[in-house]
Amino acid sequence: MASKNPTGKAILKASLELFRQDRQMIWLPVMATVTSLVAFALVTGPLVLVLGHNGFAVLVAVACGSMVATAATVIFNVALCFAATDRIEGRTPTVAGALGHAWTRKGVIFEWAILSAVVGTTIRALEQRLGLVGRLIGLAGGLAWAVATFMVIPVLAFENVGPIDAVKRSSSILKARFGTVARGGLRFGLLFAGLSIAALAVVVVGIAACGARLWVVGVPVAVLGFAALLGVGMYASAAGMYMRTILYRFATDQPIPDLGVDVSGAFRTR
């Protein structure tokens, strides 16, 4: 059984080592990105044409598009949680199998997408209508929502609760294991933020070279940097769901056996 005080470094190491066994799962965030963008465009575009271009109509169209895009994204993220669980419990996950498990949760995922769209639309409406005060409220509200829902994806995957109860459950897990979750999330975020900044720097160097008309150097460098930036984002998304699954299992006192990766041993007291 996991220790009560795992370090952020141990959580990060366990998450990355576990995901390295399932690198093919990086296709799930790739498919999530493409599917959500297409879904958003297919819903938002026609609604804007039908409802008109005034502020309220655009807000409604964006809310509907966001709902569908969120549902698409969450299905793939839930699939990653099932893949991580398969690996932790000694099974070999597949993309198709993980998606099949996630599809069984489609009802609650769609309900969650509606709630998420309502919250997001409310925050955007406040930002638009209340000026600076609205932007401050929106910033605080968005941050509070992000924190409260940090563990929502594994809750949606593994617990039979509705969307509002999922938020409550996520918050309760966070409160009970705040230090553990915060250390793991912070370490993970800092690592991939650093990698993203490095990739962005390569893009900037490439653009600067193009600006100096060094096209032969600038274009390949910029393309390489952009590809690296996308790769870091996809890897962070997939490995991040593995991390949240590990944190969820730890927080709910579920066993994390040794699977060739010293996951259980990684959770040790500092």
Secondary structure as the mmCIF struct_conf table of DSSP 4:
data_model
#
loop_
_struct_conf.conf_type_id
_struct_conf.id
_struct_conf.beg_label_comp_id
_struct_conf.beg_label_asym_id
_struct_conf.beg_label_seq_id
_struct_conf.end_label_comp_id
_struct_conf.end_label_asym_id
_struct_conf.end_label_seq_id
BEND BEND1 LYS A 4 LYS A 4
HELX_RH_AL_P HELX_RH_AL_P1 GLY A 8 ARG A 20
TURN_TY1_P TURN_TY1_P1 GLN A 21 ASP A 22
HELX_RH_3T_P HELX_RH_3T_P1 ARG A 23 ILE A 26
HELX_RH_AL_P HELX_RH_AL_P2 TRP A 27 LEU A 51
BEND BEND2 HIS A 53 ASN A 54
HELX_RH_AL_P HELX_RH_AL_P3 GLY A 55 ILE A 88
TURN_TY1_P TURN_TY1_P2 GLU A 89 GLY A 90
HELX_RH_AL_P HELX_RH_AL_P4 VAL A 95 TRP A 103
TURN_TY1_P TURN_TY1_P3 THR A 104 ARG A 105
HELX_RH_AL_P HELX_RH_AL_P5 LYS A 106 ARG A 129
BEND BEND3 LEU A 130 LEU A 130
HELX_RH_AL_P HELX_RH_AL_P6 GLY A 131 ALA A 148
TURN_TY1_P TURN_TY1_P4 THR A 149 MET A 151
HELX_RH_AL_P HELX_RH_AL_P7 VAL A 152 PHE A 158
BEND BEND4 GLU A 159 GLU A 159
HELX_RH_AL_P HELX_RH_AL_P8 PRO A 163 ALA A 176
TURN_TY1_P TURN_TY1_P5 ARG A 177 ARG A 177
HELX_RH_AL_P HELX_RH_AL_P9 PHE A 178 GLY A 211
TURN_TY1_P TURN_TY1_P6 ALA A 212 ARG A 213
HELX_RH_AL_P HELX_RH_AL_P10 TRP A 215 ALA A 251
TURN_TY1_P TURN_TY1_P7 THR A 252 ASP A 253
BEND BEND5 LEU A 259 VAL A 261
HELX_RH_AL_P HELX_RH_AL_P11 VAL A 263 ALA A 266
#
